[in-house]
Amino acid sequence: MLALPGAFALGAVLASAAPAAAGGAVSHTRAAAGARIVVAADGSGDVATLQEAVDLAPAGSAERVEILVRPGRYQGRVEVGADKVNLTVVGSTGDPEDVVITDDRAAGTPKPGGGTWSTTGSASVTVSGAGFEARHVTFENAFDEAAHPDLSGHQAVAVKTRADRVVFEHCRFLGNQDTLYLDTPSAEVPARVYVTDSWIEGDVDFVFGRATAVIEGSRIKALKRDSTPSGYVFAPSTSAGFAHGFLVTGCRFLSNAGTGTYYLGRPWHPSSNPDTDPRVVVRDSWLGVHLQRDDVWSTMSGFDWNPGSNAEHANTGPGALTGAGRPQLTAAQAAAHTREAYLAGDDGWAPYDVG
């Protein structure tokens, strides 16, 4: 599915300053900045769950803290608080299929204390800490829609981000409705996300939110769904004051759904906010036949697309067509829609420039 990288070389990190407990595992005191925390479900690491590792990491660390996750399927919600900054979660084998972080609740799933979880609460992993990075990991929401026809809300998020400078490299995001929620701390505060060499799958609005996000060199699979249309790939909710929305470049759009059954996107206006200006540009990508031919952009809750805010450029494949409903950027316009322009911000952030 994904081309696997060569042998994974860990960078030099400091040993944990926490004292050793019986059996060689570190005790659950706060790890030192710059430490490596090892997660292993069989008890051979420092902790047995990703949440324990996040809790063990120091708050407000200026140095990066690495969480190395050994092979396993790790069940349960994970929350990376706003104080847990500069964390790197790494799957130990280099193959994201070996490390799966999963949960199975949906927006309509009842909460123990009453009420339901809501879309945000359904997330298997929520990232609020700036500088979060993940590599070689699968993030999954395993909620079974067919088994729960009684629930009114089937939104089931695998990952929700609401932090700045977030990176996912060689990861998988698995779910159905609302798989990958790329958000910001508030409607007035932008946040940047970079997704590269990854696999994203779902059906309805499965990449959505108001973050400034670049998805590059990845595979985006739209799942077959018993509905008309089958679904929508993107549902950005970009705040009108933000400079950029989603940029999707060098990706491959795949599906097991029928020809012309998917829209590329629709504009999400949370709480019917008219000041929202949803934006997505898809460029230099391969598009499959599952996409609508003449009008790939759909309305949502009575809101139409702003013609200047969504477009394509230099796409190929059987689903890459042109026409009145398929606005295309000129070469001059496309020059403003690059990963550098979207991600640099005021601090010159360049997560793709690791050399």
C-alpha positions as CSV (number, residue, x, y, z in Angstrom):
1,M,0.0,0.0,0.0
2,L,2.7,2.5,1.0
3,A,6.2,2.3,-0.2
4,L,8.2,1.6,2.9
5,P,11.4,3.6,3.7
6,G,14.7,2.0,4.3
7,A,16.0,1.0,7.7
8,F,14.8,3.5,10.3
9,A,17.6,5.3,12.1
10,L,16.8,6.8,15.4
11,G,18.3,10.1,16.2
12,A,20.5,10.4,19.3
13,V,18.4,11.0,22.4
14,L,19.0,11.2,26.1
15,A,18.1,8.3,28.4
16,S,15.2,9.0,30.7
17,A,16.1,10.6,33.9
18,A,13.4,8.6,35.8
19,P,14.7,5.9,38.1
20,A,14.4,2.3,37.0
21,A,11.6,0.2,38.4
22,A,11.5,-3.6,38.8
23,G,11.9,-5.4,35.6
24,G,13.9,-2.5,34.0
25,A,11.0,-0.2,33.2
26,V,11.2,3.4,34.3
27,S,8.8,4.4,37.1
28,H,5.9,6.7,36.2
29,T,7.6,9.9,37.2
30,R,8.0,12.8,34.8
31,A,10.6,12.0,32.1
32,A,13.3,14.5,31.4
33,A,13.3,16.9,28.4
34,G,15.1,15.2,25.5
35,A,14.2,11.7,26.8
36,R,13.0,8.7,24.9
37,I,10.0,6.9,26.3
38,V,9.4,3.4,25.1
39,V,5.8,2.0,24.7
40,A,5.3,-1.7,24.6
41,A,2.0,-3.5,25.2
42,D,3.8,-6.6,26.6
43,G,5.3,-4.7,29.4
44,S,8.9,-4.7,28.1
45,G,9.0,-0.9,27.7
46,D,8.7,2.0,30.0
47,V,4.9,2.1,29.8
48,A,2.2,0.0,28.2
49,T,0.1,2.7,26.4
50,L,0.6,5.8,24.4
51,Q,-1.5,7.9,26.8
52,E,0.9,6.8,29.7
53,A,3.8,8.0,27.6
54,V,2.2,11.3,26.9
55,D,1.5,11.8,30.6
56,L,5.1,10.9,31.4
57,A,6.5,13.5,29.0
58,P,7.5,16.8,30.5
59,A,5.2,19.8,30.1
60,G,6.4,22.8,28.1
61,S,9.6,21.1,26.9
62,A,11.8,23.2,24.6
63,E,13.6,20.0,23.6
64,R,11.9,17.3,21.6
65,V,10.8,14.2,23.5
66,E,10.6,10.9,21.5
67,I,8.0,8.3,22.2
68,L,9.0,5.0,20.6
69,V,6.1,2.6,20.1
70,R,6.8,-1.1,19.6
71,P,4.5,-3.3,17.5
72,G,1.0,-3.7,18.8
73,R,-2.6,-2.6,18.7
74,Y,-3.2,0.0,21.3
75,Q,-6.9,0.5,22.3
76,G,-8.2,3.6,24.0
77,R,-8.4,7.4,23.6
78,V,-5.3,9.4,23.6
79,E,-5.2,13.1,24.4
80,V,-2.1,15.2,23.9
81,G,-2.7,18.3,26.0
82,A,-1.7,21.8,25.0
83,D,1.2,21.7,27.6
84,K,2.7,18.6,26.0
85,V,4.7,20.3,23.2
86,N,7.4,19.0,21.0
87,L,6.5,15.3,21.2
88,T,7.5,12.8,18.5
89,V,5.7,9.5,18.3
90,V,7.5,6.9,16.2
91,G,6.6,3.4,15.3
92,S,9.6,1.3,16.0
93,T,9.6,-0.9,12.8
94,G,9.2,1.8,10.2
95,D,6.0,0.1,9.0
96,P,2.8,1.9,10.1
97,E,0.8,-1.3,9.9
98,D,2.8,-2.6,12.9
99,V,1.7,0.1,15.3
100,V,-2.0,0.9,15.5
101,I,-3.5,3.4,17.8
102,T,-7.3,2.8,17.9
103,D,-10.6,3.5,19.5
104,D,-14.2,2.9,18.4
105,R,-16.5,5.6,19.6
106,A,-18.7,7.9,17.4
107,A,-20.3,11.3,17.8
108,G,-23.6,9.5,18.8
109,T,-22.0,7.0,21.2
110,P,-23.5,7.5,24.7
111,K,-21.1,8.8,27.3
112,P,-20.9,7.1,30.7
113,G,-22.1,10.2,32.5
114,G,-24.9,11.0,30.1
115,G,-25.1,12.7,26.7
116,T,-23.0,11.7,23.7
117,W,-19.4,12.2,22.7
118,S,-20.0,14.6,19.7
119,T,-17.6,14.7,16.7
120,T,-14.7,16.2,18.6
121,G,-15.1,13.8,21.5
122,S,-15.2,10.8,19.1
123,A,-11.5,11.3,18.2
124,S,-9.2,8.3,18.9
125,V,-6.3,10.8,19.2
126,T,-6.6,14.5,19.9
127,V,-3.5,16.7,19.5
128,S,-3.5,20.1,21.3
129,G,0.3,20.3,21.9
130,A,2.3,22.4,19.4
131,G,5.2,20.8,17.6
132,F,3.6,17.3,17.6
133,E,5.1,14.8,15.1
134,A,4.2,11.2,14.3
135,R,6.0,8.8,12.0
136,H,5.3,5.2,10.9
137,V,2.0,4.9,12.9
138,T,-1.6,4.0,12.1
139,F,-4.3,6.0,13.7
140,E,-7.7,4.4,13.5
141,N,-11.3,4.9,14.5
142,A,-12.8,1.4,14.3
143,F,-16.4,2.4,14.9
144,D,-18.7,0.0,13.1
145,E,-21.5,2.0,11.4
146,A,-23.4,-1.1,10.3
147,A,-23.6,-2.4,13.8
148,H,-25.0,0.8,15.2
149,P,-28.0,1.9,13.1
150,D,-29.6,3.2,16.2
151,L,-27.1,6.0,16.7
152,S,-27.9,9.4,15.2
153,G,-24.2,10.5,14.8
154,H,-21.8,8.3,12.9
155,Q,-19.0,10.8,12.8
156,A,-16.0,8.9,14.0
157,V,-12.6,10.8,14.0
158,A,-9.3,8.9,14.0
159,V,-7.2,12.1,14.7
160,K,-8.1,15.6,15.6
161,T,-5.4,18.3,15.6
162,R,-5.9,21.7,17.1
163,A,-2.2,22.7,17.4
164,D,0.4,24.5,15.3
165,R,3.4,22.9,13.6
166,V,2.0,19.3,13.5
167,V,3.7,16.7,11.2
168,F,2.5,13.3,10.1
169,E,5.0,11.3,8.0
170,H,4.4,7.8,6.7
171,C,1.3,7.4,8.7
172,R,-2.1,5.8,8.1
173,F,-5.5,7.3,9.0
174,L,-8.4,4.8,9.0
175,G,-12.1,5.4,9.5
176,N,-15.3,6.2,7.7
177,Q,-17.1,9.5,8.3
178,D,-14.8,12.4,9.5
179,T,-11.6,10.4,9.6
180,L,-9.0,13.3,9.8
181,Y,-10.1,16.5,11.6
182,L,-7.5,19.2,11.0
183,D,-8.5,22.1,13.3
184,T,-7.1,25.1,15.1
185,P,-7.2,26.3,18.7
186,S,-10.0,28.8,17.8
187,A,-11.6,30.4,14.8
188,E,-9.3,33.4,15.2
189,V,-6.0,31.5,15.7
190,P,-4.5,29.7,12.7
191,A,-2.5,26.4,12.9
192,R,-0.4,24.5,10.4
193,V,-0.3,20.8,9.6
194,Y,1.9,18.9,7.2
195,V,1.0,15.4,6.1
196,T,3.4,13.5,3.8
197,D,3.9,10.0,2.4
198,S,0.7,8.8,4.2
199,W,-2.5,6.9,3.6
200,I,-5.9,8.5,4.4
201,E,-9.2,6.7,4.0
202,G,-12.9,7.3,4.7
203,D,-16.1,8.2,3.1
204,V,-18.1,11.4,4.2
205,D,-16.1,14.6,4.7
206,F,-13.2,12.5,5.8
207,V,-10.6,15.3,5.6
208,F,-12.0,18.4,7.2
209,G,-11.5,21.4,9.4
210,R,-10.1,24.9,9.4
211,A,-6.3,24.3,9.7
212,T,-3.8,25.5,7.2
213,A,-2.8,22.0,5.9
214,V,-0.6,20.6,3.2
215,I,-1.1,17.0,2.3
216,E,1.7,15.9,0.0
217,G,2.8,12.7,-1.7
218,S,0.0,10.6,-0.1
219,R,-2.8,8.2,-1.1
220,I,-6.3,9.3,-0.4
221,K,-8.8,6.5,-0.6
222,A,-12.6,7.1,-0.8
223,L,-14.5,4.1,0.5
224,K,-17.5,2.6,-1.2
225,R,-20.7,3.6,0.7
226,D,-24.4,2.7,0.1
227,S,-25.6,6.2,-0.5
228,T,-25.9,8.7,-3.3
229,P,-23.5,10.3,-3.6
230,S,-21.1,7.9,-1.9
231,G,-19.4,10.8,-0.2
232,Y,-17.1,13.9,-0.2
233,V,-13.4,13.9,0.3
234,F,-12.8,17.3,1.8
235,A,-14.9,19.6,3.9
236,P,-12.6,22.6,4.9
237,S,-14.0,25.3,7.2
238,T,-11.2,27.9,6.7
239,S,-11.8,31.1,8.7
240,A,-12.2,34.1,6.5
241,G,-9.2,35.8,8.1
242,F,-6.8,33.0,7.4
243,A,-4.4,33.3,4.5
244,H,-4.8,29.6,3.4
245,G,-6.9,26.5,3.7
246,F,-6.0,23.0,2.4
247,L,-3.3,22.3,-0.2
248,V,-3.2,18.8,-1.7
249,T,-0.3,18.2,-3.9
250,G,1.4,15.1,-5.5
251,C,-1.3,12.8,-4.2
252,R,-3.2,9.8,-5.6
253,F,-6.9,9.7,-5.2
254,L,-8.2,6.1,-5.1
255,S,-11.5,4.4,-4.4
256,N,-13.5,1.2,-4.5
257,A,-16.7,3.2,-5.2
258,G,-18.4,3.5,-8.5
259,T,-17.6,6.0,-11.3
260,G,-18.6,9.5,-10.6
261,T,-20.0,8.8,-7.1
262,Y,-17.7,11.2,-5.1
263,Y,-17.4,14.9,-4.8
264,L,-13.9,16.3,-4.3
265,G,-15.2,18.6,-1.5
266,R,-17.9,20.7,0.0
267,P,-17.7,23.9,2.1
268,W,-18.3,23.4,5.8
269,H,-19.7,26.5,7.7
270,P,-19.8,25.4,11.4
271,S,-22.9,26.7,13.1
272,S,-23.8,28.2,9.7
273,N,-21.2,30.9,10.2
274,P,-21.3,33.1,7.0
275,D,-17.8,34.5,7.7
276,T,-16.2,31.1,7.0
277,D,-14.4,30.9,3.7
278,P,-13.6,27.2,3.0
279,R,-10.7,26.7,0.7
280,V,-8.9,23.7,-0.9
281,V,-6.5,23.5,-3.9
282,V,-5.7,20.1,-5.4
283,R,-2.7,20.2,-7.7
284,D,-0.3,17.9,-9.5
285,S,-2.2,14.8,-8.3
286,W,-3.7,11.7,-9.9
287,L,-7.5,11.5,-9.8
288,G,-9.5,8.3,-10.1
289,V,-12.8,7.8,-11.9
290,H,-14.8,7.8,-8.7
291,L,-14.9,11.6,-8.8
292,Q,-17.8,13.6,-10.3
293,R,-17.0,14.6,-13.9
294,D,-18.5,18.1,-14.3
295,D,-19.0,19.5,-10.9
296,V,-16.6,18.1,-8.3
297,W,-17.5,20.7,-5.7
298,S,-20.8,20.4,-3.9
299,T,-22.9,22.7,-1.7
300,M,-23.3,22.1,2.0
301,S,-26.1,23.3,4.3
302,G,-27.1,25.9,1.7
303,F,-23.6,27.3,1.3
304,D,-21.9,27.2,-2.1
305,W,-18.3,27.4,-3.0
306,N,-16.6,30.7,-3.5
307,P,-15.3,30.3,-7.0
308,G,-12.0,31.9,-6.1
309,S,-11.3,29.7,-3.1
310,N,-11.2,26.2,-4.6
311,A,-9.5,25.0,-7.7
312,E,-7.3,22.4,-9.4
313,H,-4.1,22.6,-11.3
314,A,-2.1,20.2,-13.5
315,N,-3.9,17.0,-12.3
316,T,-3.9,13.8,-14.3
317,G,-5.7,10.5,-14.4
318,P,-9.2,9.6,-15.6
319,G,-10.9,11.8,-13.0
320,A,-8.9,14.9,-14.0
321,L,-11.2,16.9,-16.2
322,T,-11.9,20.5,-17.0
323,G,-15.0,22.5,-17.5
324,A,-17.1,25.3,-15.9
325,G,-17.6,23.2,-12.7
326,R,-13.9,22.4,-12.5
327,P,-12.0,25.7,-12.0
328,Q,-8.3,25.5,-12.9
329,L,-5.5,27.7,-11.6
330,T,-3.3,29.3,-14.2
331,A,0.5,28.8,-13.9
332,A,0.8,32.3,-12.4
333,Q,-1.9,31.6,-9.8
334,A,-0.5,28.2,-9.0
335,A,2.8,29.8,-8.0
336,A,1.1,31.1,-4.9
337,H,-0.2,27.7,-3.9
338,T,2.9,25.8,-2.7
339,R,3.8,24.1,0.5
340,E,6.3,26.9,1.3
341,A,3.6,29.6,0.9
342,Y,1.1,27.7,3.1
343,L,3.4,26.6,5.9
344,A,6.2,29.2,6.3
345,G,4.2,31.6,8.5
346,D,6.1,34.2,10.4
347,D,8.7,31.7,11.8
348,G,9.8,30.2,8.4
349,W,8.6,26.7,9.4
350,A,9.8,24.1,6.8
351,P,9.0,20.6,8.1
352,Y,9.8,19.1,4.7
353,D,13.4,20.5,4.8
354,V,15.0,18.0,7.1
355,G,18.4,18.1,5.5
